[in-house]
């Protein structure tokens, strides 16, 4: 985990994975520190993928 951004009832969590930075939303947040290891899961139905080349959404 690189950093967190508290937003009240949820927190954005920024993490390095596979050469990139991923952002996820933590509902019912708990205190995290930079460098903490966190377990994350991916719900593809909630993902918002974008093209690295164009910046456009990959959703149709």
C-alpha distance matrix in Angstrom:
0.0 3.8 6.0 8.0 11.7 14.0 17.0 19.2 19.4 16.0 12.6 10.8 7.1 6.0 4.2 6.6 9.3 12.9 13.2 12.0 9.5 9.5 9.8 10.6 12.6 12.4 16.0 17.1 14.0 13.3 12.0 8.4 7.8 5.8 5.3 5.6 6.0 6.6 9.6 10.3 13.8 15.4 18.6 20.4 22.9 20.4 18.8 19.8 20.1 21.5 23.4 21.8 25.5 26.8 24.0 26.1 25.0 25.6 26.9 30.6
3.8 0.0 3.8 7.2 10.5 13.6 16.6 19.2 20.1 16.8 13.1 10.9 7.7 5.5 5.1 6.8 10.4 13.7 13.0 11.4 8.6 9.7 9.9 11.7 13.8 14.2 17.8 19.0 15.6 15.1 13.3 9.8 8.3 5.1 6.0 8.0 9.5 10.4 13.3 13.5 16.7 17.8 20.8 22.2 24.6 21.8 19.8 20.2 20.3 21.0 22.7 20.8 24.2 25.5 22.7 25.1 24.6 25.6 27.2 30.9
6.0 3.8 0.0 3.8 6.9 10.0 13.1 15.8 17.0 14.0 10.2 8.4 6.2 5.2 7.2 9.9 13.3 16.8 16.1 13.9 10.5 10.8 9.6 11.0 12.2 12.4 15.7 16.7 13.3 13.0 11.1 8.3 7.3 5.4 8.1 9.3 11.3 11.5 14.5 14.4 17.5 18.4 21.0 22.5 24.4 21.3 19.7 19.9 20.6 21.4 23.5 21.9 25.3 26.1 22.9 25.2 24.5 26.0 27.2 30.9
8.0 7.2 3.8 0.0 3.8 6.3 9.5 12.0 13.2 10.3 6.6 5.5 4.6 6.0 8.9 12.4 15.3 18.9 18.6 16.0 12.4 11.5 9.2 9.6 9.6 9.6 12.5 13.4 10.0 10.4 9.1 7.4 8.0 7.9 10.8 10.8 12.6 11.8 14.4 13.9 16.8 17.7 19.7 21.6 23.0 19.6 18.6 19.0 20.4 21.5 24.1 23.0 26.5 26.8 23.3 25.1 24.1 25.7 26.4 30.0
11.7 10.5 6.9 3.8 0.0 3.8 6.4 9.4 11.3 8.8 5.5 5.0 6.6 8.3 11.8 15.2 18.0 21.5 21.0 18.0 14.2 13.1 10.1 10.4 9.5 10.0 12.2 13.3 10.4 11.7 10.8 10.3 11.2 11.4 14.5 14.5 16.3 15.1 17.3 16.3 18.6 19.0 20.4 22.1 22.9 19.3 18.6 18.5 20.3 21.2 24.1 23.3 26.6 26.3 22.7 24.3 23.3 25.4 25.8 29.3
14.0 13.6 10.0 6.3 3.8 0.0 3.8 5.9 8.1 6.5 4.3 6.4 8.7 11.4 14.6 18.3 20.8 24.4 24.3 21.3 17.6 16.0 12.7 11.9 9.8 9.3 10.4 10.8 8.2 9.8 9.5 10.4 12.2 13.4 16.6 15.8 17.7 16.1 18.1 17.3 19.5 20.1 21.1 23.2 23.6 19.9 20.0 20.2 22.5 23.8 26.9 26.5 29.7 29.3 25.5 26.7 25.4 27.5 27.4 30.8
17.0 16.6 13.1 9.5 6.4 3.8 0.0 3.8 6.2 5.4 5.4 7.4 10.8 13.5 16.9 20.5 22.8 26.2 26.2 22.9 19.2 17.2 13.6 12.5 9.8 10.0 10.1 10.9 9.5 12.1 12.7 13.9 15.9 17.0 20.1 19.2 20.7 18.7 20.2 18.8 20.3 20.5 20.8 22.7 22.4 18.7 19.2 19.2 22.0 23.2 26.5 26.6 29.7 28.7 24.9 25.7 24.2 26.5 26.0 29.1
19.2 19.2 15.8 12.0 9.4 5.9 3.8 0.0 3.8 5.5 7.1 10.3 13.3 16.4 19.6 23.3 25.5 29.0 29.3 26.1 22.4 20.3 16.6 14.9 11.7 10.8 9.7 9.4 8.8 11.3 12.4 14.6 17.1 18.9 21.9 20.5 22.0 19.9 21.3 20.1 21.6 22.1 22.2 24.5 24.0 20.4 21.4 21.9 24.9 26.4 29.9 30.1 33.2 32.2 28.4 28.9 27.3 29.3 28.6 31.5
19.4 20.1 17.0 13.2 11.3 8.1 6.2 3.8 0.0 3.8 7.1 10.5 13.3 16.8 19.6 23.4 25.1 28.6 29.3 26.2 22.7 20.0 16.4 14.0 10.4 8.9 6.8 6.4 7.2 10.5 12.7 14.9 18.0 20.0 22.5 20.6 21.5 18.9 19.7 18.4 19.5 20.0 19.8 22.3 21.6 18.2 19.8 20.8 24.0 26.0 29.6 30.2 33.5 32.5 28.7 28.9 26.8 28.5 27.3 30.2
16.0 16.8 14.0 10.3 8.8 6.5 5.4 5.5 3.8 0.0 3.8 6.9 9.7 13.2 16.0 19.7 21.3 24.8 25.5 22.5 19.0 16.2 12.7 10.2 6.7 5.5 4.7 6.0 5.7 9.3 11.4 12.8 15.8 17.3 19.6 17.8 18.5 15.7 16.5 15.0 16.2 16.7 16.8 19.3 19.0 15.6 16.7 17.8 20.8 22.8 26.4 26.8 30.2 29.5 25.7 26.0 23.9 25.5 24.7 27.8
12.6 13.1 10.2 6.6 5.5 4.3 5.4 7.1 7.1 3.8 0.0 3.8 6.3 9.8 12.7 16.4 18.4 22.0 22.4 19.5 15.9 13.5 10.1 8.3 5.8 5.1 6.7 8.1 5.9 8.5 9.6 10.1 12.6 13.7 16.1 14.8 15.7 13.4 14.8 13.5 15.4 16.0 16.9 19.2 19.6 16.1 16.4 17.2 19.7 21.5 24.7 24.7 28.1 27.8 24.1 24.9 23.1 24.7 24.5 27.9
10.8 10.9 8.4 5.5 5.0 6.4 7.4 10.3 10.5 6.9 3.8 0.0 3.8 6.6 9.8 13.4 15.4 18.9 19.1 15.9 12.3 10.0 6.5 5.6 4.6 6.1 8.9 11.2 9.0 11.3 11.8 11.0 12.8 12.9 15.0 14.3 14.9 12.8 14.1 12.3 14.1 14.2 15.5 17.2 18.1 14.5 14.0 14.4 16.5 18.0 21.2 21.0 24.4 24.2 20.6 21.6 20.1 21.7 21.8 25.4
7.1 7.7 6.2 4.6 6.6 8.7 10.8 13.3 13.3 9.7 6.3 3.8 0.0 3.8 6.4 10.2 12.3 15.9 16.3 13.6 10.0 8.1 5.5 5.2 6.1 6.8 10.5 12.4 9.7 10.9 10.9 9.1 10.5 10.0 11.6 10.9 11.3 9.5 11.2 9.9 12.4 13.1 15.2 17.1 18.7 15.4 14.4 15.3 16.7 18.3 21.1 20.4 24.1 24.5 21.1 22.5 21.0 22.2 22.7 26.4
6.0 5.5 5.2 6.0 8.3 11.4 13.5 16.4 16.8 13.2 9.8 6.6 3.8 0.0 3.8 7.1 9.8 13.2 13.0 10.2 6.6 5.7 4.6 6.6 9.0 10.5 14.1 16.2 13.5 14.3 13.7 11.1 11.3 9.5 10.7 11.1 11.5 10.5 12.3 11.0 13.5 13.8 16.3 17.5 19.6 16.6 14.7 15.0 15.6 16.7 18.9 17.7 21.3 22.1 18.9 20.8 19.9 21.0 22.2 25.9
4.2 5.1 7.2 8.9 11.8 14.6 16.9 19.6 19.6 16.0 12.7 9.8 6.4 3.8 0.0 3.8 6.4 10.1 10.3 8.3 5.5 5.3 6.5 8.2 11.2 12.2 16.0 18.0 15.3 15.5 15.0 11.8 11.7 9.4 9.2 9.7 9.1 8.6 10.3 9.5 12.3 12.9 16.1 17.3 19.9 17.5 15.3 16.1 16.0 17.3 19.1 17.7 21.4 22.7 20.0 21.9 20.9 21.5 22.9 26.7
6.6 6.8 9.9 12.4 15.2 18.3 20.5 23.3 23.4 19.7 16.4 13.4 10.2 7.1 3.8 0.0 3.8 6.9 6.7 5.6 4.5 6.2 9.0 11.2 14.6 15.8 19.6 21.6 19.0 19.1 18.3 14.9 14.2 11.3 10.1 11.4 10.4 10.8 12.1 11.5 13.8 14.2 17.6 18.2 21.3 19.3 16.6 17.2 16.2 17.1 18.2 16.3 19.9 21.8 19.5 21.8 21.1 21.3 23.3 27.0
9.3 10.4 13.3 15.3 18.0 20.8 22.8 25.5 25.1 21.3 18.4 15.4 12.3 9.8 6.4 3.8 0.0 3.8 5.6 5.4 6.1 6.8 10.2 11.9 15.5 16.8 20.4 22.8 20.6 20.9 20.7 17.4 17.1 14.6 12.9 13.6 11.5 11.4 11.6 10.6 12.2 12.4 15.9 16.2 19.6 18.2 15.5 16.4 15.0 16.3 17.2 15.6 19.2 21.3 19.4 21.3 20.4 19.9 21.9 25.5
12.9 13.7 16.8 18.9 21.5 24.4 26.2 29.0 28.6 24.8 22.0 18.9 15.9 13.2 10.1 6.9 3.8 0.0 3.8 5.6 8.3 9.4 13.1 15.0 18.7 20.3 23.8 26.3 24.3 24.6 24.4 21.1 20.6 17.9 16.0 16.9 14.7 14.8 14.5 13.5 14.4 14.1 17.5 17.1 20.7 19.9 16.8 17.5 15.4 16.3 16.4 14.6 17.9 20.5 19.2 21.2 20.5 19.5 21.9 25.3
13.2 13.0 16.1 18.6 21.0 24.3 26.2 29.3 29.3 25.5 22.4 19.1 16.3 13.0 10.3 6.7 5.6 3.8 0.0 3.8 7.1 9.7 13.4 16.0 19.7 21.6 25.2 27.7 25.4 25.7 25.0 21.6 20.6 17.4 15.9 17.6 16.1 16.6 17.1 16.1 17.3 16.8 20.0 19.5 22.9 21.6 18.3 18.3 15.9 16.0 15.7 13.2 16.2 19.0 17.8 20.4 20.3 19.9 22.7 26.0
12.0 11.4 13.9 16.0 18.0 21.3 22.9 26.1 26.2 22.5 19.5 15.9 13.6 10.2 8.3 5.6 5.4 5.6 3.8 0.0 3.8 6.5 10.0 13.0 16.7 18.9 22.5 25.2 23.0 23.7 23.2 20.0 19.4 16.3 15.5 17.0 15.9 15.8 16.4 14.8 16.0 15.1 18.0 17.4 20.5 18.8 15.5 15.1 13.1 13.1 13.4 11.1 14.5 16.7 15.0 17.5 17.4 17.4 20.0 23.6
9.5 8.6 10.5 12.4 14.2 17.6 19.2 22.4 22.7 19.0 15.9 12.3 10.0 6.6 5.5 4.5 6.1 8.3 7.1 3.8 0.0 3.8 6.8 10.1 13.6 15.8 19.4 22.0 19.6 20.5 20.0 16.9 16.5 13.7 13.6 14.9 14.3 13.9 14.8 13.2 14.8 14.1 16.9 16.8 19.5 17.3 14.3 13.9 12.8 13.1 14.4 12.4 16.0 17.6 15.1 17.5 17.1 17.8 19.9 23.6
9.5 9.7 10.8 11.5 13.1 16.0 17.2 20.3 20.0 16.2 13.5 10.0 8.1 5.7 5.3 6.2 6.8 9.4 9.7 6.5 3.8 0.0 3.8 6.6 10.3 12.7 16.2 19.1 17.1 18.5 18.6 16.0 16.4 14.3 14.4 14.8 13.8 12.4 12.8 10.4 11.6 10.6 13.3 13.5 16.1 13.7 10.9 11.2 10.8 12.1 14.1 13.2 17.0 18.0 15.2 16.9 15.7 16.2 17.7 21.5
9.8 9.9 9.6 9.2 10.1 12.7 13.6 16.6 16.4 12.7 10.1 6.5 5.5 4.6 6.5 9.0 10.2 13.1 13.4 10.0 6.8 3.8 0.0 3.8 7.0 9.8 13.2 16.1 14.3 16.1 16.5 14.4 15.4 14.0 14.9 14.9 14.4 12.5 13.0 10.5 11.7 10.8 12.8 13.5 15.4 12.3 10.2 10.4 11.3 12.8 15.6 15.1 18.8 19.2 15.8 17.2 15.7 16.8 17.7 21.5
10.6 11.7 11.0 9.6 10.4 11.9 12.5 14.9 14.0 10.2 8.3 5.6 5.2 6.6 8.2 11.2 11.9 15.0 16.0 13.0 10.1 6.6 3.8 0.0 3.8 6.5 9.8 12.9 11.6 13.8 15.0 13.5 15.4 14.8 15.7 14.8 14.0 11.2 11.2 8.3 9.3 8.8 10.4 12.0 13.5 10.3 9.3 10.7 12.4 14.7 17.9 18.0 21.7 21.8 18.5 19.2 17.1 17.9 18.0 21.7
12.6 13.8 12.2 9.6 9.5 9.8 9.8 11.7 10.4 6.7 5.8 4.6 6.1 9.0 11.2 14.6 15.5 18.7 19.7 16.7 13.6 10.3 7.0 3.8 0.0 3.8 6.3 9.7 8.9 11.8 13.6 13.2 15.7 15.9 17.4 15.9 15.5 12.5 12.5 10.0 10.8 10.6 11.3 13.4 14.0 10.5 10.8 12.2 14.8 17.2 20.6 21.1 24.6 24.3 20.8 21.1 18.9 19.9 19.5 22.9
12.4 14.2 12.4 9.6 10.0 9.3 10.0 10.8 8.9 5.5 5.1 6.1 6.8 10.5 12.2 15.8 16.8 20.3 21.6 18.9 15.8 12.7 9.8 6.5 3.8 0.0 3.8 6.4 5.5 8.4 10.8 10.9 14.0 15.1 16.5 14.4 14.1 10.9 11.2 9.5 10.9 11.9 12.8 15.7 16.2 13.1 13.9 15.8 18.3 20.8 24.2 24.5 28.1 28.0 24.5 24.9 22.6 23.4 22.9 26.3
16.0 17.8 15.7 12.5 12.2 10.4 10.1 9.7 6.8 4.7 6.7 8.9 10.5 14.1 16.0 19.6 20.4 23.8 25.2 22.5 19.4 16.2 13.2 9.8 6.3 3.8 0.0 3.8 5.4 8.9 12.0 13.2 16.7 18.3 19.8 17.4 17.2 13.9 13.8 12.2 13.0 13.9 13.9 16.9 16.7 13.8 15.5 17.5 20.4 23.1 26.6 27.3 30.9 30.4 26.8 26.9 24.3 25.2 24.1 27.2
17.1 19.0 16.7 13.4 13.3 10.8 10.9 9.4 6.4 6.0 8.1 11.2 12.4 16.2 18.0 21.6 22.8 26.3 27.7 25.2 22.0 19.1 16.1 12.9 9.7 6.4 3.8 0.0 3.8 6.8 10.3 12.4 16.1 18.5 20.1 17.4 17.6 14.6 14.9 14.3 15.5 17.0 17.2 20.5 20.3 17.5 19.2 21.3 24.1 26.8 30.3 30.8 34.3 34.0 30.4 30.5 28.1 29.0 27.9 31.0
14.0 15.6 13.3 10.0 10.4 8.2 9.5 8.8 7.2 5.7 5.9 9.0 9.7 13.5 15.3 19.0 20.6 24.3 25.4 23.0 19.6 17.1 14.3 11.6 8.9 5.5 5.4 3.8 0.0 3.8 6.8 8.8 12.4 14.8 16.6 14.1 14.8 12.3 13.5 13.2 15.3 17.0 17.9 21.0 21.4 18.4 19.4 21.1 23.7 26.0 29.3 29.3 32.9 32.8 29.2 29.9 27.7 28.8 28.3 31.6
13.3 15.1 13.0 10.4 11.7 9.8 12.1 11.3 10.5 9.3 8.5 11.3 10.9 14.3 15.5 19.1 20.9 24.6 25.7 23.7 20.5 18.5 16.1 13.8 11.8 8.4 8.9 6.8 3.8 0.0 3.8 6.4 10.1 13.1 14.8 12.0 13.2 11.3 13.2 14.0 16.6 18.9 20.3 23.5 24.4 21.5 22.2 24.0 26.2 28.4 31.5 31.2 34.9 35.1 31.6 32.5 30.5 31.5 31.2 34.7
12.0 13.3 11.1 9.1 10.8 9.5 12.7 12.4 12.7 11.4 9.6 11.8 10.9 13.7 15.0 18.3 20.7 24.4 25.0 23.2 20.0 18.6 16.5 15.0 13.6 10.8 12.0 10.3 6.8 3.8 0.0 3.8 6.9 10.4 12.4 10.2 12.4 11.5 14.3 15.5 18.6 20.9 22.7 25.7 26.8 23.8 24.0 25.5 27.3 29.2 32.0 31.3 34.9 35.3 31.8 33.2 31.6 32.8 32.9 36.4
8.4 9.8 8.3 7.4 10.3 10.4 13.9 14.6 14.9 12.8 10.1 11.0 9.1 11.1 11.8 14.9 17.4 21.1 21.6 20.0 16.9 16.0 14.4 13.5 13.2 10.9 13.2 12.4 8.8 6.4 3.8 0.0 3.8 6.8 8.7 6.6 9.1 8.9 12.2 13.6 17.0 19.4 21.7 24.4 26.0 23.1 22.8 24.1 25.5 27.2 29.8 28.7 32.4 33.1 29.8 31.5 30.1 31.1 31.6 35.2
7.8 8.3 7.3 8.0 11.2 12.2 15.9 17.1 18.0 15.8 12.6 12.8 10.5 11.3 11.7 14.2 17.1 20.6 20.6 19.4 16.5 16.4 15.4 15.4 15.7 14.0 16.7 16.1 12.4 10.1 6.9 3.8 0.0 3.8 6.2 5.6 9.2 10.3 14.0 15.6 19.3 21.4 24.1 26.5 28.4 25.5 24.6 25.7 26.6 27.9 30.1 28.6 32.1 33.1 30.0 32.0 31.0 32.1 33.0 36.8
5.8 5.1 5.4 7.9 11.4 13.4 17.0 18.9 20.0 17.3 13.7 12.9 10.0 9.5 9.4 11.3 14.6 17.9 17.4 16.3 13.7 14.3 14.0 14.8 15.9 15.1 18.3 18.5 14.8 13.1 10.4 6.8 3.8 0.0 3.8 5.6 8.8 10.5 14.2 15.5 19.1 20.9 23.8 25.8 28.0 25.1 23.7 24.4 24.9 25.8 27.7 25.8 29.3 30.5 27.6 29.9 29.2 30.3 31.6 35.4
5.3 6.0 8.1 10.8 14.5 16.6 20.1 21.9 22.5 19.6 16.1 15.0 11.6 10.7 9.2 10.1 12.9 16.0 15.9 15.5 13.6 14.4 14.9 15.7 17.4 16.5 19.8 20.1 16.6 14.8 12.4 8.7 6.2 3.8 0.0 3.8 6.4 9.2 12.7 14.6 18.2 20.3 23.6 25.5 28.1 25.6 24.1 25.1 25.2 26.3 27.9 25.9 29.4 31.0 28.4 30.7 30.0 30.6 32.0 35.8
5.6 8.0 9.3 10.8 14.5 15.8 19.2 20.5 20.6 17.8 14.8 14.3 10.9 11.1 9.7 11.4 13.6 16.9 17.6 17.0 14.9 14.8 14.9 14.8 15.9 14.4 17.4 17.4 14.1 12.0 10.2 6.6 5.6 5.6 3.8 0.0 3.8 6.3 10.0 12.4 16.1 18.7 21.9 24.2 26.7 24.3 23.2 24.7 25.2 26.9 28.8 27.3 30.9 32.4 29.6 31.5 30.3 30.8 31.8 35.6
6.0 9.5 11.3 12.6 16.3 17.7 20.7 22.0 21.5 18.5 15.7 14.9 11.3 11.5 9.1 10.4 11.5 14.7 16.1 15.9 14.3 13.8 14.4 14.0 15.5 14.1 17.2 17.6 14.8 13.2 12.4 9.1 9.2 8.8 6.4 3.8 0.0 3.8 6.9 9.7 13.3 16.2 19.5 21.9 24.6 22.6 21.5 23.4 23.7 25.7 27.5 26.2 29.9 31.5 28.9 30.6 29.2 29.2 30.2 33.9
6.6 10.4 11.5 11.8 15.1 16.1 18.7 19.9 18.9 15.7 13.4 12.8 9.5 10.5 8.6 10.8 11.4 14.8 16.6 15.8 13.9 12.4 12.5 11.2 12.5 10.9 13.9 14.6 12.3 11.3 11.5 8.9 10.3 10.5 9.2 6.3 3.8 0.0 3.8 6.3 10.0 13.0 16.2 18.8 21.3 19.3 18.6 20.8 21.5 23.9 26.1 25.3 29.1 30.3 27.5 28.9 27.0 27.0 27.6 31.3
9.6 13.3 14.5 14.4 17.3 18.1 20.2 21.3 19.7 16.5 14.8 14.1 11.2 12.3 10.3 12.1 11.6 14.5 17.1 16.4 14.8 12.8 13.0 11.2 12.5 11.2 13.8 14.9 13.5 13.2 14.3 12.2 14.0 14.2 12.7 10.0 6.9 3.8 0.0 3.8 7.0 10.4 13.5 16.3 18.9 17.4 17.0 19.7 20.4 23.2 25.4 25.0 28.8 30.1 27.4 28.3 26.2 25.7 26.0 29.5
10.3 13.5 14.4 13.9 16.3 17.3 18.8 20.1 18.4 15.0 13.5 12.3 9.9 11.0 9.5 11.5 10.6 13.5 16.1 14.8 13.2 10.4 10.5 8.3 10.0 9.5 12.2 14.3 13.2 14.0 15.5 13.6 15.6 15.5 14.6 12.4 9.7 6.3 3.8 0.0 3.8 6.8 9.9 12.7 15.2 13.7 13.2 16.0 16.8 19.8 22.3 22.3 26.1 27.1 24.3 25.0 22.6 22.1 22.3 25.8
13.8 16.7 17.5 16.8 18.6 19.5 20.3 21.6 19.5 16.2 15.4 14.1 12.4 13.5 12.3 13.8 12.2 14.4 17.3 16.0 14.8 11.6 11.7 9.3 10.8 10.9 13.0 15.5 15.3 16.6 18.6 17.0 19.3 19.1 18.2 16.1 13.3 10.0 7.0 3.8 0.0 3.8 6.7 9.6 12.1 11.3 11.2 14.5 15.4 18.8 21.3 21.9 25.5 26.4 23.8 23.9 21.2 20.2 20.1 23.3
15.4 17.8 18.4 17.7 19.0 20.1 20.5 22.1 20.0 16.7 16.0 14.2 13.1 13.8 12.9 14.2 12.4 14.1 16.8 15.1 14.1 10.6 10.8 8.8 10.6 11.9 13.9 17.0 17.0 18.9 20.9 19.4 21.4 20.9 20.3 18.7 16.2 13.0 10.4 6.8 3.8 0.0 3.8 5.9 8.8 8.2 7.7 11.1 12.0 15.5 18.1 19.2 22.7 23.3 20.8 20.6 17.7 16.6 16.3 19.6
18.6 20.8 21.0 19.7 20.4 21.1 20.8 22.2 19.8 16.8 16.9 15.5 15.2 16.3 16.1 17.6 15.9 17.5 20.0 18.0 16.9 13.3 12.8 10.4 11.3 12.8 13.9 17.2 17.9 20.3 22.7 21.7 24.1 23.8 23.6 21.9 19.5 16.2 13.5 9.9 6.7 3.8 0.0 3.8 5.4 5.5 6.5 10.3 11.9 15.7 18.6 20.3 23.6 23.7 21.1 20.3 16.9 15.8 14.7 17.6
20.4 22.2 22.5 21.6 22.1 23.2 22.7 24.5 22.3 19.3 19.2 17.2 17.1 17.5 17.3 18.2 16.2 17.1 19.5 17.4 16.8 13.5 13.5 12.0 13.4 15.7 16.9 20.5 21.0 23.5 25.7 24.4 26.5 25.8 25.5 24.2 21.9 18.8 16.3 12.7 9.6 5.9 3.8 0.0 3.8 5.3 4.9 8.3 9.3 13.1 15.7 17.8 20.8 20.8 18.7 17.4 14.0 12.4 11.3 14.2
22.9 24.6 24.4 23.0 22.9 23.6 22.4 24.0 21.6 19.0 19.6 18.1 18.7 19.6 19.9 21.3 19.6 20.7 22.9 20.5 19.5 16.1 15.4 13.5 14.0 16.2 16.7 20.3 21.4 24.4 26.8 26.0 28.4 28.0 28.1 26.7 24.6 21.3 18.9 15.2 12.1 8.8 5.4 3.8 0.0 3.8 5.7 8.6 10.7 14.3 17.2 19.8 22.5 21.9 19.6 17.8 14.1 12.8 10.7 13.0
20.4 21.8 21.3 19.6 19.3 19.9 18.7 20.4 18.2 15.6 16.1 14.5 15.4 16.6 17.5 19.3 18.2 19.9 21.6 18.8 17.3 13.7 12.3 10.3 10.5 13.1 13.8 17.5 18.4 21.5 23.8 23.1 25.5 25.1 25.6 24.3 22.6 19.3 17.4 13.7 11.3 8.2 5.5 5.3 3.8 0.0 3.8 6.7 9.7 13.2 16.6 18.8 21.8 21.0 18.2 16.8 13.3 12.9 11.2 14.1
18.8 19.8 19.7 18.6 18.6 20.0 19.2 21.4 19.8 16.7 16.4 14.0 14.4 14.7 15.3 16.6 15.5 16.8 18.3 15.5 14.3 10.9 10.2 9.3 10.8 13.9 15.5 19.2 19.4 22.2 24.0 22.8 24.6 23.7 24.1 23.2 21.5 18.6 17.0 13.2 11.2 7.7 6.5 4.9 5.7 3.8 0.0 3.8 6.1 9.7 13.0 15.1 18.1 17.7 15.0 14.0 10.7 10.2 9.5 12.9
19.8 20.2 19.9 19.0 18.5 20.2 19.2 21.9 20.8 17.8 17.2 14.4 15.3 15.0 16.1 17.2 16.4 17.5 18.3 15.1 13.9 11.2 10.4 10.7 12.2 15.8 17.5 21.3 21.1 24.0 25.5 24.1 25.7 24.4 25.1 24.7 23.4 20.8 19.7 16.0 14.5 11.1 10.3 8.3 8.6 6.7 3.8 0.0 3.8 6.7 10.3 12.6 15.4 14.4 11.5 10.4 7.2 7.8 7.5 11.1
20.1 20.3 20.6 20.4 20.3 22.5 22.0 24.9 24.0 20.8 19.7 16.5 16.7 15.6 16.0 16.2 15.0 15.4 15.9 13.1 12.8 10.8 11.3 12.4 14.8 18.3 20.4 24.1 23.7 26.2 27.3 25.5 26.6 24.9 25.2 25.2 23.7 21.5 20.4 16.8 15.4 12.0 11.9 9.3 10.7 9.7 6.1 3.8 0.0 3.8 7.0 9.3 12.1 11.7 9.4 8.6 6.0 5.6 7.1 10.8
21.5 21.0 21.4 21.5 21.2 23.8 23.2 26.4 26.0 22.8 21.5 18.0 18.3 16.7 17.3 17.1 16.3 16.3 16.0 13.1 13.1 12.1 12.8 14.7 17.2 20.8 23.1 26.8 26.0 28.4 29.2 27.2 27.9 25.8 26.3 26.9 25.7 23.9 23.2 19.8 18.8 15.5 15.7 13.1 14.3 13.2 9.7 6.7 3.8 0.0 3.8 6.3 8.7 8.0 5.6 5.4 4.3 5.3 8.1 11.2
23.4 22.7 23.5 24.1 24.1 26.9 26.5 29.9 29.6 26.4 24.7 21.2 21.1 18.9 19.1 18.2 17.2 16.4 15.7 13.4 14.4 14.1 15.6 17.9 20.6 24.2 26.6 30.3 29.3 31.5 32.0 29.8 30.1 27.7 27.9 28.8 27.5 26.1 25.4 22.3 21.3 18.1 18.6 15.7 17.2 16.6 13.0 10.3 7.0 3.8 0.0 3.8 5.3 5.4 4.9 5.5 6.3 6.3 10.0 12.4
21.8 20.8 21.9 23.0 23.3 26.5 26.6 30.1 30.2 26.8 24.7 21.0 20.4 17.7 17.7 16.3 15.6 14.6 13.2 11.1 12.4 13.2 15.1 18.0 21.1 24.5 27.3 30.8 29.3 31.2 31.3 28.7 28.6 25.8 25.9 27.3 26.2 25.3 25.0 22.3 21.9 19.2 20.3 17.8 19.8 18.8 15.1 12.6 9.3 6.3 3.8 0.0 3.8 5.9 5.6 8.1 9.6 10.1 13.6 16.2
25.5 24.2 25.3 26.5 26.6 29.7 29.7 33.2 33.5 30.2 28.1 24.4 24.1 21.3 21.4 19.9 19.2 17.9 16.2 14.5 16.0 17.0 18.8 21.7 24.6 28.1 30.9 34.3 32.9 34.9 34.9 32.4 32.1 29.3 29.4 30.9 29.9 29.1 28.8 26.1 25.5 22.7 23.6 20.8 22.5 21.8 18.1 15.4 12.1 8.7 5.3 3.8 0.0 3.8 6.0 8.2 10.8 11.2 14.9 16.7
26.8 25.5 26.1 26.8 26.3 29.3 28.7 32.2 32.5 29.5 27.8 24.2 24.5 22.1 22.7 21.8 21.3 20.5 19.0 16.7 17.6 18.0 19.2 21.8 24.3 28.0 30.4 34.0 32.8 35.1 35.3 33.1 33.1 30.5 31.0 32.4 31.5 30.3 30.1 27.1 26.4 23.3 23.7 20.8 21.9 21.0 17.7 14.4 11.7 8.0 5.4 5.9 3.8 0.0 3.8 5.3 8.6 10.0 13.3 14.8
24.0 22.7 22.9 23.3 22.7 25.5 24.9 28.4 28.7 25.7 24.1 20.6 21.1 18.9 20.0 19.5 19.4 19.2 17.8 15.0 15.1 15.2 15.8 18.5 20.8 24.5 26.8 30.4 29.2 31.6 31.8 29.8 30.0 27.6 28.4 29.6 28.9 27.5 27.4 24.3 23.8 20.8 21.1 18.7 19.6 18.2 15.0 11.5 9.4 5.6 4.9 5.6 6.0 3.8 0.0 3.8 6.7 9.0 11.9 14.1
26.1 25.1 25.2 25.1 24.3 26.7 25.7 28.9 28.9 26.0 24.9 21.6 22.5 20.8 21.9 21.8 21.3 21.2 20.4 17.5 17.5 16.9 17.2 19.2 21.1 24.9 26.9 30.5 29.9 32.5 33.2 31.5 32.0 29.9 30.7 31.5 30.6 28.9 28.3 25.0 23.9 20.6 20.3 17.4 17.8 16.8 14.0 10.4 8.6 5.4 5.5 8.1 8.2 5.3 3.8 0.0 3.8 6.5 8.9 10.6
25.0 24.6 24.5 24.1 23.3 25.4 24.2 27.3 26.8 23.9 23.1 20.1 21.0 19.9 20.9 21.1 20.4 20.5 20.3 17.4 17.1 15.7 15.7 17.1 18.9 22.6 24.3 28.1 27.7 30.5 31.6 30.1 31.0 29.2 30.0 30.3 29.2 27.0 26.2 22.6 21.2 17.7 16.9 14.0 14.1 13.3 10.7 7.2 6.0 4.3 6.3 9.6 10.8 8.6 6.7 3.8 0.0 3.8 5.4 7.9
25.6 25.6 26.0 25.7 25.4 27.5 26.5 29.3 28.5 25.5 24.7 21.7 22.2 21.0 21.5 21.3 19.9 19.5 19.9 17.4 17.8 16.2 16.8 17.9 19.9 23.4 25.2 29.0 28.8 31.5 32.8 31.1 32.1 30.3 30.6 30.8 29.2 27.0 25.7 22.1 20.2 16.6 15.8 12.4 12.8 12.9 10.2 7.8 5.6 5.3 6.3 10.1 11.2 10.0 9.0 6.5 3.8 0.0 3.8 6.4
26.9 27.2 27.2 26.4 25.8 27.4 26.0 28.6 27.3 24.7 24.5 21.8 22.7 22.2 22.9 23.3 21.9 21.9 22.7 20.0 19.9 17.7 17.7 18.0 19.5 22.9 24.1 27.9 28.3 31.2 32.9 31.6 33.0 31.6 32.0 31.8 30.2 27.6 26.0 22.3 20.1 16.3 14.7 11.3 10.7 11.2 9.5 7.5 7.1 8.1 10.0 13.6 14.9 13.3 11.9 8.9 5.4 3.8 0.0 3.8
30.6 30.9 30.9 30.0 29.3 30.8 29.1 31.5 30.2 27.8 27.9 25.4 26.4 25.9 26.7 27.0 25.5 25.3 26.0 23.6 23.6 21.5 21.5 21.7 22.9 26.3 27.2 31.0 31.6 34.7 36.4 35.2 36.8 35.4 35.8 35.6 33.9 31.3 29.5 25.8 23.3 19.6 17.6 14.2 13.0 14.1 12.9 11.1 10.8 11.2 12.4 16.2 16.7 14.8 14.1 10.6 7.9 6.4 3.8 0.0
